């Protein structure tokens, strides 16, 4: 009787194992990703679809940088297996093979899905993506770099960080012309970060058209408040103020309501300064309003950078 029970138990376990492999895999992204769940039913319900979605989302974001390379895969380039261990084994087993047609396939085995190292899975998925889609083998560091570029939030943060380093005179992996173009661009429409405000504030000066001919014979640049008092002495100040208006509008636009209001006020100030009809007190009042808006924009940007404002 004991032997019969053992045989029945063994048969049941074998049937369960076979049943696991009969579960249809989840296929994503035109056949690129295929996820198997060769694990008990409760684990399958908990991990099969979430893992498939997680891996597919990573590949989908990477496709964003290479939309022309998207195609239908007759056989998957990334195969993921959800294992059946219930221990705290965080390992991801990785193996590669080349099919007869010369295409690469990477197999990722999540040994214990409840404890899997998700960052490792993310990196290995990126490496598998580039191997399958581009035929390119990359390392962990390059995979992380490409994942950051593919993610809108981290890509934006990296661009702002690069601009900040460049503005501080540090070396960056781009030319001055490229960084200047990046600094002038609206990185996130409708939103301003501290770097945006600081770049805009750095434009709030007037410079003579010729370096060797300073304003009033001695000023190589003027802040706007000084320009109010000196515009009647040196007529070139009014001319330079008028020429400055398009630049102020360009740098202030597209970066949120407060920045837009500030740039509009600064442009109005420059326009009136150039016209030469307003009294100093009236010009100063416009400038005060513009400075107030800019300070409010800076506070808003600071809160956003600290994650306290969406």
C-alpha positions in Angstrom: 0.0 0.0 0.0 2.8 2.3 0.9 4.5 1.5 -2.4 1.3 2.2 -4.4 0.9 5.6 -2.7 4.4 6.4 -3.6 3.8 5.5 -7.2 0.6 7.6 -7.3 2.4 10.5 -5.7 5.2 10.3 -8.2 2.7 10.1 -11.1 0.8 13.1 -9.8 4.0 15.1 -9.5 5.0 14.1 -13.0 1.6 15.1 -14.4 1.9 18.4 -12.6 5.3 19.1 -14.1 4.0 18.2 -17.6 1.0 20.4 -17.1 3.2 23.3 -16.4 4.9 23.1 -19.8 1.5 22.9 -21.5 0.6 26.3 -20.4 0.6 28.6 -23.5 3.5 31.1 -23.3 2.7 34.8 -23.5 4.2 36.4 -26.7 4.7 40.1 -27.0 6.0 42.8 -29.5 5.5 40.9 -32.7 7.1 37.8 -31.4 10.3 39.3 -30.0 9.5 38.4 -26.4 8.1 35.1 -25.2 7.5 34.3 -21.6 6.9 30.8 -20.2 5.6 30.0 -16.7 6.8 26.5 -15.8 5.7 26.9 -12.2 2.7 25.9 -10.0 -0.6 27.5 -10.7 -0.5 30.0 -7.9 2.9 31.3 -8.9 1.8 31.4 -12.5 -1.2 33.6 -11.7 1.0 35.9 -9.7 4.0 36.2 -12.0 3.3 35.1 -15.6 1.6 38.2 -17.1 3.4 40.7 -14.9 6.8 39.4 -16.0 5.7 39.4 -19.6 4.5 43.0 -19.3 7.6 44.1 -17.5 10.0 42.7 -20.1 7.9 43.9 -23.0 7.7 47.4 -21.6 11.5 47.6 -21.4 11.8 46.4 -25.0 9.1 48.8 -26.1 10.9 51.8 -24.6 14.2 50.7 -26.3 12.3 50.4 -29.6 11.5 54.1 -29.2 15.2 54.9 -30.1 15.1 52.4 -33.1 11.5 52.4 -34.5 12.8 51.5 -37.9 14.2 48.2 -36.6 10.9 46.9 -35.3 9.8 43.8 -37.2 8.0 40.5 -36.8 10.0 37.6 -35.3 9.3 34.2 -36.6 11.0 32.8 -33.5 11.5 34.9 -30.3 14.7 36.7 -29.7 14.1 36.9 -25.9 12.7 33.9 -24.0 11.9 34.3 -20.3 11.1 31.4 -18.0 9.4 32.0 -14.7 10.8 29.4 -12.4 9.2 27.6 -9.4 11.6 28.2 -6.5 10.1 29.8 -3.4 13.5 30.6 -1.8 15.2 34.0 -1.7 17.3 33.2 -4.7 17.6 36.5 -6.6 19.6 35.1 -9.5 18.7 35.4 -13.2 20.2 32.6 -15.3 21.3 33.8 -18.7 22.2 31.8 -21.8 22.6 32.7 -25.5 22.3 30.7 -28.7 22.5 31.4 -32.4 19.8 29.9 -34.6 20.5 28.3 -37.9 19.5 31.5 -39.7 22.1 33.5 -37.8 19.7 35.2 -35.4 20.5 35.5 -31.7 18.3 34.3 -28.9 18.7 35.0 -25.2 17.1 32.8 -22.6 16.5 34.4 -19.2 15.5 32.1 -16.3 13.9 33.8 -13.3 14.7 31.1 -10.7 12.6 32.4 -7.8 10.2 35.0 -9.2 9.1 36.2 -5.7 12.7 37.3 -4.9 14.1 38.1 -8.4 16.6 40.9 -8.8 14.5 43.2 -11.0 17.3 45.5 -11.8 19.4 42.6 -13.1 16.4 41.4 -15.1 16.1 44.9 -16.6 19.7 45.1 -17.6 19.7 41.5 -19.0 16.6 42.3 -21.0 18.2 45.4 -22.5 21.3 43.4 -23.5 19.1 40.7 -25.0 17.1 43.3 -26.9 20.2 44.7 -28.6 21.5 41.3 -29.4 18.2 40.1 -31.0 17.2 43.3 -32.7 20.6 44.9 -33.6 22.9 41.9 -33.5 24.9 43.9 -31.0 26.5 42.6 -27.8 26.8 45.3 -25.1 27.9 45.2 -21.5 26.0 46.1 -18.3 27.2 49.8 -18.2 26.2 50.4 -21.8 22.9 48.7 -21.2 22.2 51.0 -18.3 23.2 54.1 -20.3 20.8 53.1 -23.1 18.0 52.4 -20.6 18.4 55.8 -19.1 18.3 57.4 -22.6 15.1 55.4 -23.4 13.4 56.5 -20.2 11.9 60.1 -20.7 12.4 61.0 -17.0 16.0 59.8 -16.6 16.9 61.1 -20.1 15.6 64.5 -19.1 17.4 64.5 -15.8 20.7 63.5 -17.6 20.3 66.4 -20.0 19.7 68.9 -17.2 22.7 67.5 -15.4 24.9 67.9 -18.5 23.8 71.5 -19.0 24.5 72.2 -15.3 28.0 70.8 -15.6 28.6 72.7 -18.9 27.4 76.0 -17.3 29.9 75.4 -14.4 32.7 75.0 -16.9 33.1 71.2 -16.5 33.9 68.9 -19.4 30.9 67.2 -21.1 30.7 64.7 -23.9 29.5 67.3 -26.4 30.8 70.4 -28.1 29.9 73.9 -27.0 27.7 74.3 -30.0 25.8 71.2 -29.2 25.4 72.2 -25.5 24.3 75.7 -26.5 21.6 74.2 -28.7 20.5 71.9 -26.0 20.4 74.7 -23.4 18.2 76.8 -25.8 15.7 73.9 -26.4 12.6 73.3 -24.4 13.4 69.9 -22.9 10.0 69.4 -21.3 7.2 71.6 -22.7 5.2 73.5 -20.2 7.6 72.8 -17.4 10.6 74.7 -16.0 13.5 73.4 -13.8 16.0 75.4 -11.9 18.5 75.2 -14.8 15.9 76.7 -17.1 15.4 79.6 -14.8 19.2 80.2 -14.3 19.8 80.1 -18.0 17.0 82.6 -18.6 18.3 84.8 -15.8 21.8 84.8 -17.3 20.2 86.6 -20.4 19.0 89.5 -18.3 22.0 91.7 -19.2 22.8 94.1 -22.1 26.1 93.9 -23.9 27.5 96.5 -26.3 27.6 95.4 -29.9 31.4 95.8 -29.8 33.5 94.6 -26.9 36.0 97.4 -27.4 33.3 100.1 -27.1 31.7 99.7 -23.7 28.5 101.5 -22.7 29.2 105.1 -21.5 32.8 104.4 -22.2 33.3 102.1 -19.2 30.5 99.4 -18.8 31.1 96.2 -20.7 27.6 95.0 -19.6 24.6 96.3 -17.8 21.9 94.7 -15.8 18.4 96.0 -16.6 18.1 98.2 -13.6 21.4 100.0 -14.4 20.2 100.3 -18.0 17.2 102.3 -16.8 19.4 105.1 -15.5 22.1 105.0 -18.2 19.8 104.8 -21.3 19.6 108.6 -21.5 23.3 108.9 -21.5 24.2 106.3 -24.1 21.6 105.9 -26.9 23.1 102.5 -27.9 21.6 101.0 -24.7 18.1 101.6 -26.1 19.0 100.0 -29.4 20.6 96.9 -27.8 17.5 96.6 -25.5 15.2 96.5 -28.6 17.5 93.8 -30.2 17.3 91.8 -27.0 13.5 91.3 -27.1 13.4 88.2 -29.4 16.0 86.4 -27.3 14.1 86.9 -24.1 10.9 85.7 -25.6 12.6 82.6 -27.1 14.3 81.7 -23.8 11.2 82.2 -21.7 8.6 80.5 -23.9 7.3 77.0 -23.6 8.5 76.5 -20.0 5.3 77.0 -18.0 2.9 79.8 -17.1 5.1 81.7 -14.7 8.2 81.7 -17.0 6.0 82.9 -19.9 4.6 85.7 -17.8 8.1 86.7 -16.6 9.5 86.7 -20.2 6.5 88.7 -21.4 7.1 91.4 -18.7 10.8 91.5 -19.4 10.1 91.9 -23.1 7.6 94.7 -22.3 10.3 96.4 -20.2 12.9 96.2 -23.0 10.3 97.5 -25.5 9.5 100.5 -23.3 13.2 101.1 -22.5 13.9 101.2 -26.2 11.0 103.6 -26.9 12.4 106.0 -24.4 9.0 107.5 -23.4 8.4 106.1 -20.0 9.7 107.6 -16.8 12.3 105.7 -14.7 9.7 104.9 -12.1 7.3 103.3 -14.6 10.1 101.2 -16.1 11.2 100.1 -12.7 7.7 99.0 -11.8 7.5 96.7 -14.9 10.9 95.3 -13.9 9.7 94.7 -10.4 6.7 92.7 -11.7 9.0 90.7 -14.0 11.5 89.9 -11.2 8.6 88.8 -8.9 7.3 86.4 -11.6 10.8 85.0 -12.2 11.3 84.5 -8.4 8.0 82.6 -8.2 9.0 80.5 -11.3 12.3 79.7 -9.6 10.5 78.6 -6.4 8.1 76.4 -8.4 11.1 74.9 -10.3 12.9 74.2 -7.1 10.0 72.4 -5.6 9.6 70.4 -8.9 13.3 69.4 -8.8 12.9 68.2 -5.2 9.9 66.1 -6.2 7.4 68.1 -4.2 5.6 69.4 -7.3 4.5 67.5 -10.4 
